[in-house]
């Protein structure tokens, strides 16, 4: 049974999130926002594929006119899909862009190192959004909680939920209800537990905002699809989730059929046409993944294809048969060919086991977002890469053509020191 939440209206030809309405499918551009033509072309392709909401990064004030031009051009073409601005760190950018888009995605805790100032800037944003009819998504990510919250609760699912609740309470106090919440993690167990805790907290306090559900930095290919389905399906089966995004390190148009499959499976929407192999894969992930996540079973029946069994068990973090990859889908902040880097790193490191490797698009968000990784591979721009061990940079400014081999050498050296193969 679906969790009944507040109803949020997004856009001039509104898309309704929550309030018992159907699950909304969304995605995000990976173009640079100042490439207006390229971003428009991607938006058109997304809409044709079935996207009902599109997010575009706004790295700074200089990009506010660009996203406005993109939204205006789409409206002139008769495309009224809501446009969501993705903001990191800059409260002033959030406040300015809220006047020209349909929704703003923020993590208010990152607005300022002084938490009291961050709260004040969030109050300012609420008032601008109220005035302009703009919705807010409060997006808390496992890897970017900030010192204020981790000092209190550690880097835990509870910390994500507690971090969100502070801003939820501020919205309720201001009587601002056009709010959607997300708690993202690349770890399916942390992601599911965080949402469960957040829902329980909102229920106790009497206001339940709609929930945007997804597994962040899920990677690509079969593994990214399976991991996304395992995490998202577990929550949707429990009635948690009003809008979904499947994050793949691929052309973002490829995310939409997977998200549409999930929406159809759990809210009765029209099922997309999918190749038979992909349909079997998604069905297996949604059938067995939630049971593993809830510890209703400890293994998958032997009649299921062994490859799918291994992938689903790993996605549910019950048994690992290969490296675990965290990879962001890319956006306008991406500093290199992320999809190529992801493929190269996977090819070079496939010999390892019981290791988590993150391939991230930019130096701005990458180090914070790869909280679960043993090793990180982060684009700097200018043809260079930084390599991290845990959250500590061990090599900087490595040429891209050398970086995968340098990563492998570092892993081998570290494992040798630890007496591992």
C-alpha positions as CSV (number, residue, x, y, z in Angstrom):
1,X,0.0,0.0,0.0
2,X,1.4,3.4,-1.0
3,X,2.4,5.8,1.7
4,X,0.1,8.8,1.5
5,X,2.1,12.0,1.4
6,X,1.7,15.7,0.8
7,X,0.8,16.6,-2.8
8,X,3.5,18.7,-4.6
9,X,2.7,20.4,-7.9
10,X,5.6,21.0,-10.2
11,X,5.6,23.2,-13.3
12,X,3.1,25.4,-15.2
13,X,1.4,22.3,-16.8
14,X,1.8,20.6,-13.5
15,X,3.2,17.2,-12.7
16,X,1.9,16.0,-9.4
17,X,4.3,14.2,-7.0
18,X,2.8,12.4,-4.0
19,X,-0.7,12.6,-2.6
20,X,-1.4,9.1,-3.9
21,X,-0.7,10.0,-7.5
22,X,1.3,7.7,-9.9
23,X,5.0,7.4,-9.7
24,X,6.8,10.1,-11.7
25,X,9.8,9.2,-13.9
26,X,12.7,11.7,-14.1
27,X,16.2,11.9,-15.3
28,X,19.1,14.4,-15.5
29,X,21.1,15.9,-18.4
30,X,24.8,15.2,-18.6
31,X,25.6,18.1,-21.0
32,X,27.3,21.3,-20.0
33,X,24.5,23.8,-19.2
34,X,26.2,26.6,-21.3
35,X,25.8,24.2,-24.3
36,X,22.2,25.3,-24.8
37,X,21.8,23.5,-28.1
38,X,23.2,20.3,-26.9
39,X,21.1,20.4,-23.7
40,X,18.0,21.1,-25.6
41,X,18.6,18.2,-27.9
42,X,19.1,15.9,-25.0
43,X,15.9,17.2,-23.3
44,X,13.9,16.5,-26.5
45,X,15.3,12.9,-26.6
46,X,14.4,12.4,-22.9
47,X,10.9,13.6,-23.4
48,X,10.4,11.2,-26.4
49,X,11.7,8.4,-24.2
50,X,9.1,9.1,-21.5
51,X,10.8,11.5,-19.0
52,X,8.3,13.4,-17.0
53,X,10.8,15.7,-15.2
54,X,14.3,16.8,-16.2
55,X,17.1,18.0,-14.0
56,X,19.9,20.2,-15.2
57,X,23.0,21.3,-13.3
58,X,23.6,24.9,-12.5
59,X,27.2,25.2,-11.3
60,X,27.1,28.9,-10.6
61,X,25.3,32.2,-11.2
62,X,26.7,32.4,-14.7
63,X,24.5,29.4,-15.7
64,X,21.2,30.8,-14.5
65,X,20.6,32.6,-17.9
66,X,21.4,29.3,-19.7
67,X,18.9,27.2,-17.9
68,X,16.3,29.9,-18.3
69,X,17.0,29.9,-22.0
70,X,16.7,26.1,-22.2
71,X,13.3,26.2,-20.3
72,X,12.0,29.1,-22.4
73,X,13.0,27.3,-25.6
74,X,11.3,24.1,-24.6
75,X,8.1,26.0,-23.7
76,X,8.2,27.7,-27.1
77,X,8.3,24.2,-28.7
78,X,5.3,23.1,-26.7
79,X,7.3,20.9,-24.3
80,X,6.2,21.6,-20.8
81,X,8.2,19.0,-18.9
82,X,9.2,20.5,-15.5
83,X,12.8,21.7,-15.4
84,X,14.7,21.1,-12.1
85,X,17.9,23.1,-11.3
86,X,20.6,21.0,-9.6
87,X,22.5,23.1,-7.1
88,X,25.6,22.3,-5.0
89,X,26.9,24.6,-2.3
90,X,25.8,28.0,-3.7
91,X,22.8,29.4,-1.8
92,X,22.8,32.5,-4.0
93,X,22.7,30.4,-7.1
94,X,19.7,28.5,-5.7
95,X,17.9,31.7,-4.8
96,X,18.4,33.2,-8.3
97,X,17.6,30.1,-10.3
98,X,14.4,29.5,-8.3
99,X,12.9,32.4,-10.1
100,X,13.3,30.8,-13.5
101,X,12.8,27.0,-13.1
102,X,10.0,24.7,-11.8
103,X,11.9,23.1,-9.0
104,X,15.3,23.4,-7.2
105,X,17.3,20.5,-5.9
106,X,19.5,21.5,-3.0
107,X,21.3,20.1,0.1
108,X,20.9,23.1,2.4
109,X,23.5,21.8,4.9
110,X,26.1,22.6,2.3
111,X,25.0,26.3,1.8
112,X,27.6,27.5,4.3
113,X,30.1,26.1,6.8
114,X,28.4,28.1,9.5
115,X,25.3,26.1,10.1
116,X,23.3,29.1,11.3
117,X,24.1,31.0,8.1
118,X,23.0,27.9,6.1
119,X,19.7,27.9,7.9
120,X,19.2,31.6,7.2
121,X,19.9,31.2,3.5
122,X,17.5,28.3,3.4
123,X,14.8,30.5,4.8
124,X,15.5,33.1,2.1
125,X,15.2,30.3,-0.6
126,X,11.8,29.2,0.8
127,X,10.4,32.7,0.5
128,X,11.6,33.0,-3.1
129,X,10.1,29.6,-4.0
130,X,6.8,30.5,-2.3
131,X,6.7,33.8,-4.3
132,X,7.5,32.1,-7.6
133,X,5.6,28.9,-7.2
134,X,8.8,26.8,-7.3
135,X,9.1,23.4,-5.6
136,X,12.1,22.3,-3.6
137,X,13.8,19.0,-3.4
138,X,15.9,18.6,-0.3
139,X,18.5,16.1,-1.5
140,X,20.7,14.5,1.2
141,X,23.5,12.2,-0.1
142,X,25.3,9.7,2.1
143,X,28.7,11.0,1.0
144,X,28.1,14.7,1.6
145,X,26.5,15.1,4.9
146,X,28.9,17.6,6.3
147,X,30.7,17.9,9.7
148,X,27.7,19.3,11.5
149,X,25.6,16.2,11.1
150,X,28.4,13.5,11.1
151,X,29.8,14.8,14.4
152,X,26.4,14.1,15.9
153,X,25.4,10.9,14.2
154,X,28.3,9.6,12.2
155,X,28.2,8.7,8.5
156,X,25.1,6.5,8.9
157,X,21.6,6.1,7.5
158,X,20.2,7.7,10.6
159,X,22.5,10.7,9.9
160,X,20.9,11.1,6.5
161,X,17.4,11.0,8.0
162,X,18.3,13.4,10.8
163,X,19.9,15.8,8.3
164,X,16.7,15.8,6.2
165,X,14.4,16.3,9.2
166,X,16.0,19.6,10.2
167,X,15.0,21.1,6.9
168,X,11.7,19.3,6.9
169,X,10.9,21.0,10.2
170,X,11.9,24.4,8.8
171,X,9.5,24.0,5.8
172,X,6.7,22.9,8.1
173,X,7.3,25.9,10.4
174,X,7.2,28.2,7.4
175,X,4.1,26.5,6.1
176,X,5.8,25.7,2.8
177,X,4.6,22.4,1.5
178,X,6.0,22.2,-2.0
179,X,8.8,19.9,-0.9
180,X,10.2,16.6,-2.0
181,X,12.9,14.7,-0.1
182,X,15.6,12.3,-1.2
183,X,18.2,10.3,0.7
184,X,20.7,8.9,-1.8
185,X,23.5,6.4,-1.3
186,X,25.4,4.1,-3.6
187,X,25.0,1.4,-0.9
188,X,21.6,-0.2,-1.3
189,X,21.4,-1.2,2.3
190,X,22.2,2.3,3.6
191,X,19.8,3.9,1.1
192,X,16.9,1.7,2.0
193,X,17.5,2.0,5.8
194,X,17.8,5.8,5.5
195,X,14.4,6.1,3.8
196,X,12.7,3.8,6.3
197,X,14.1,5.9,9.2
198,X,13.0,9.2,7.5
199,X,9.5,8.0,6.9
200,X,9.2,6.9,10.5
201,X,10.4,10.3,11.7
202,X,8.0,12.2,9.4
203,X,5.1,10.0,10.5
204,X,5.8,10.7,14.1
205,X,5.9,14.5,13.5
206,X,2.7,14.5,11.4
207,X,3.9,15.8,8.0
208,X,5.0,13.3,5.3
209,X,6.5,15.0,2.2
210,X,6.8,13.0,-1.1
211,X,10.0,11.0,-1.6
212,X,12.3,10.9,-4.6
213,X,13.9,7.5,-4.6
214,X,17.1,6.3,-6.3
215,X,20.4,4.6,-5.9
216,X,23.0,7.2,-6.5
217,X,26.2,6.5,-8.6
218,X,24.8,3.0,-9.5
219,X,27.2,2.6,-12.4
220,X,26.2,1.3,-15.8
221,X,25.4,-1.8,-17.8
222,X,23.6,-4.7,-16.2
223,X,25.1,-4.0,-12.8
224,X,23.8,-0.4,-12.7
225,X,20.3,-1.5,-13.7
226,X,20.2,-4.4,-11.3
227,X,21.5,-2.4,-8.3
228,X,19.0,0.4,-9.1
229,X,16.1,-2.1,-9.3
230,X,17.1,-3.9,-6.0
231,X,17.2,-0.6,-4.1
232,X,14.2,1.1,-5.6
233,X,12.0,-1.9,-5.8
234,X,12.6,-2.7,-2.1
235,X,11.2,0.7,-1.1
236,X,8.4,0.7,-3.7
237,X,7.2,-2.6,-2.4
238,X,6.9,-1.0,1.0
239,X,4.9,1.9,-0.4
240,X,7.8,4.3,-0.2
241,X,8.6,6.4,-3.3
242,X,6.6,9.0,-5.4
243,X,9.2,9.9,-8.0
244,X,12.2,7.8,-9.2
245,X,15.4,8.3,-11.1
246,X,17.6,5.4,-12.2
247,X,21.2,6.8,-12.3
248,X,23.4,5.2,-15.0
249,X,26.8,6.0,-16.2
250,X,25.5,6.1,-19.8
251,X,23.5,8.3,-22.1
252,X,20.8,9.4,-19.6
253,X,18.1,8.5,-22.1
254,X,19.0,4.9,-21.3
255,X,17.8,5.4,-17.7
256,X,14.2,6.1,-18.7
257,X,13.0,2.6,-19.8
258,X,14.3,1.1,-16.5
259,X,12.5,3.8,-14.5
260,X,9.4,3.3,-16.5
261,X,9.5,-0.4,-15.9
262,X,9.7,0.2,-12.2
263,X,6.9,2.8,-12.3
264,X,4.7,0.3,-14.3
265,X,5.4,-2.6,-12.0
266,X,4.6,-0.7,-8.8
267,X,1.9,1.8,-9.8
268,X,0.1,0.3,-12.8
269,X,1.5,2.7,-15.5
270,X,2.0,1.5,-19.1
271,X,4.8,-1.0,-19.3
272,X,7.6,0.1,-21.7
273,X,8.7,-2.1,-24.6
274,X,12.0,-3.7,-23.5
275,X,14.2,-6.4,-25.1
276,X,13.4,-9.8,-23.7
277,X,16.8,-10.2,-22.0
278,X,16.5,-6.9,-20.2
279,X,12.9,-7.6,-19.1
280,X,14.0,-10.9,-17.6
281,X,16.9,-9.2,-15.8
282,X,14.8,-6.4,-14.3
283,X,12.1,-8.9,-13.3
284,X,14.6,-11.1,-11.5
285,X,16.1,-8.1,-9.7
286,X,12.7,-6.9,-8.5
287,X,11.6,-10.4,-7.6
288,X,14.6,-11.5,-5.5
289,X,16.3,-8.3,-4.6
290,X,13.7,-7.0,-2.1
291,X,13.5,-10.5,-0.4
292,X,17.3,-10.4,0.1
293,X,17.2,-6.9,1.4
294,X,14.5,-7.8,3.9
295,X,16.4,-11.0,4.9
296,X,13.4,-13.1,3.9
297,X,15.8,-15.3,2.0
298,X,19.6,-15.9,2.1
299,X,20.1,-17.0,-1.5
300,X,18.3,-17.1,-4.8
301,X,16.9,-20.3,-6.2
302,X,19.2,-22.4,-8.3
303,X,16.9,-22.3,-11.3
304,X,17.7,-18.5,-11.7
305,X,20.5,-17.8,-14.2
306,X,23.8,-18.0,-12.2
307,X,25.0,-14.6,-13.6
308,X,21.8,-12.9,-12.5
309,X,22.1,-14.6,-9.1
310,X,25.6,-13.3,-8.6
311,X,24.6,-9.8,-9.7
312,X,21.5,-9.6,-7.6
313,X,23.3,-11.0,-4.5
314,X,26.0,-8.4,-4.9
315,X,23.5,-5.5,-5.5
316,X,21.8,-6.5,-2.2
317,X,25.3,-6.7,-0.6
318,X,24.8,-10.3,0.5
319,X,27.7,-11.8,-1.5
320,X,30.4,-10.2,-3.6
321,X,31.9,-12.0,-6.6
322,X,33.6,-9.0,-8.3
323,X,34.7,-5.4,-7.5
324,X,31.9,-3.1,-6.5
325,X,31.8,0.0,-8.7
326,X,30.4,3.3,-7.7
327,X,30.1,5.7,-10.7
328,X,28.2,8.9,-11.1
329,X,26.1,9.4,-14.2
330,X,27.8,12.6,-15.1
331,X,26.4,16.1,-15.4
332,X,27.4,19.6,-16.5
333,X,30.2,19.6,-13.9
334,X,31.8,16.5,-15.4
335,X,35.5,17.2,-16.2
336,X,36.3,14.3,-18.6
337,X,34.9,11.4,-20.7
338,X,33.3,9.7,-17.7
339,X,31.8,6.8,-19.6
340,X,35.1,5.9,-21.3
341,X,37.0,6.2,-17.9
342,X,34.4,3.9,-16.2
343,X,34.8,1.3,-18.9
344,X,38.6,1.5,-18.7
345,X,38.7,1.2,-14.9
346,X,36.4,-1.8,-14.9
347,X,38.5,-3.6,-17.5
348,X,41.7,-3.0,-15.7
349,X,40.4,-3.8,-12.2
350,X,38.1,-6.8,-12.9
351,X,40.7,-9.2,-11.5
352,X,40.1,-7.9,-8.0
353,X,37.5,-8.9,-5.5
354,X,36.2,-7.6,-2.2
355,X,37.0,-4.0,-3.2
356,X,34.9,-0.9,-3.9
357,X,36.1,1.5,-6.6
358,X,34.5,4.8,-7.4
359,X,34.8,6.6,-10.8
360,X,33.6,10.1,-10.4
361,X,33.0,13.0,-12.8
362,X,34.4,16.0,-11.1
363,X,36.6,17.2,-8.3
364,X,33.8,19.4,-6.9
365,X,31.5,16.6,-5.7
366,X,33.4,13.4,-6.4
367,X,35.5,13.1,-3.2
368,X,32.5,13.7,-1.0
369,X,30.2,11.4,-2.9
370,X,32.4,8.3,-2.9
371,X,32.1,7.7,0.9
372,X,31.8,3.9,0.6
373,X,34.8,3.5,-1.8
374,X,38.1,1.9,-1.0
375,X,39.6,3.7,-4.0
376,X,38.5,6.7,-6.0
377,X,39.2,7.8,-9.5
378,X,38.2,11.5,-10.1
379,X,38.4,13.7,-13.1
380,X,40.2,17.0,-12.6
381,X,39.8,18.4,-16.1
382,X,42.6,19.3,-18.5
383,X,43.2,15.6,-19.2
384,X,44.2,14.8,-15.6
385,X,42.9,12.5,-12.9
386,X,43.2,12.3,-9.1
387,X,43.4,8.9,-7.4
388,X,42.1,8.6,-3.8
389,X,42.6,5.9,-1.2
390,X,39.4,6.1,0.9
391,X,38.9,9.9,1.1
392,X,42.6,10.8,0.9
393,X,44.3,11.8,-2.4
394,X,47.4,9.7,-3.1
395,X,48.1,10.9,-6.6
396,X,47.1,14.1,-8.3
397,X,47.4,15.4,-11.9
398,X,47.8,11.9,-13.4
399,X,47.4,11.9,-17.2
400,X,44.2,10.2,-18.2
401,X,46.0,7.6,-20.5
402,X,48.2,6.5,-17.5
403,X,45.6,6.7,-14.7
404,X,44.0,3.3,-15.0
405,X,47.3,1.5,-14.8
406,X,48.5,3.7,-11.9
407,X,45.3,2.8,-10.0
408,X,45.9,-0.9,-10.6
409,X,49.5,-0.6,-9.4
410,X,48.4,1.2,-6.2
411,X,45.8,-1.4,-5.5
412,X,48.3,-4.3,-6.0
413,X,50.8,-2.6,-3.8
414,X,48.3,-2.0,-1.0
415,X,47.0,-5.6,-1.2
416,X,50.5,-7.0,-1.1
417,X,51.2,-4.9,2.0
418,X,48.1,-6.3,3.6
419,X,49.0,-9.9,2.7
420,X,46.1,-10.1,0.1
421,X,46.3,-11.4,-3.4
